[in-house]
Amino acid sequence: MPVSIFLILTILFFTPADSFAMHIGERILPASWCGVWYAVSAPFVMYGLYRLKKAGPDAGMKPLVGMVGAAVFVISCMPIPVPFIGTCSHPAGTAMAAILIGPVLSVLSAAAALLLQALFLSHGGITTWGANIFSMGIVGSFSGYAVFKGLRSAGAPIGVAAFFAGVTGDWATYAAASVELAAGVAPPGAFVQTLTAVAVAFVPTQLPLGILEGFMTAGAVKFIMDRRPELFAAKPADGARA
């Protein structure tokens, strides 16, 4: 019996199996498109570093950015395999981050989380870091934050505004990722067809995940606002939520 178990485990260990990596991984996008997304994302990351440095040692923002970055790292490490396109769906957490620290610093938090995941968890990649920052960090943060601010300006309760911000940030992230994938891998003249196929592949997993992220965002923001409202006041001199 022990020998049989050993043989079964050995066979399973050495049998190739399909794997599903999160984010856009290495060798999926051509080098030219990797360069494009690096060029688009780099100014946002550099501006985020500038804003964080400008906050100063006593502003209370740097520890908050660190905590939010850790939350984004954990939240975006909850993968659900997506058939057909060899990747995973997962919550993003960047809409929540944008509400708490502003979209600019949320991009910085997402960039740090994505880099750590690429280096130590094989999620995403170094060549596609810029593309992943763009979809999850930039699009997720700014779209979710815009919805939150718009609904709050219209008089919506903070929980309702945070819910729709979370849903929007999540779905916008995957809409952007679909565009990136289609632009990078579509045959000539088949961009729309490829984009449609990729987007449809995400729907079964990301549709419910977006709603789940909406509830998660609303719960987290409401919890923090009720118990630690001073955290919303911690920001750089020129306003982290600009």
PyMOL commands that set and color helices and strands:
alter all, ss='L'
color gray80, all
select helices_A, chain A and resi 2-14+31-55+61-75+94-101+103-120+129-153+158-185+191-227+229-233
alter helices_A, ss='H'
color red, helices_A
select strands_A, chain A and resi 80-82+87-89
alter strands_A, ss='S'
color yellow, strands_A
deselect
rebuild
show_as cartoon
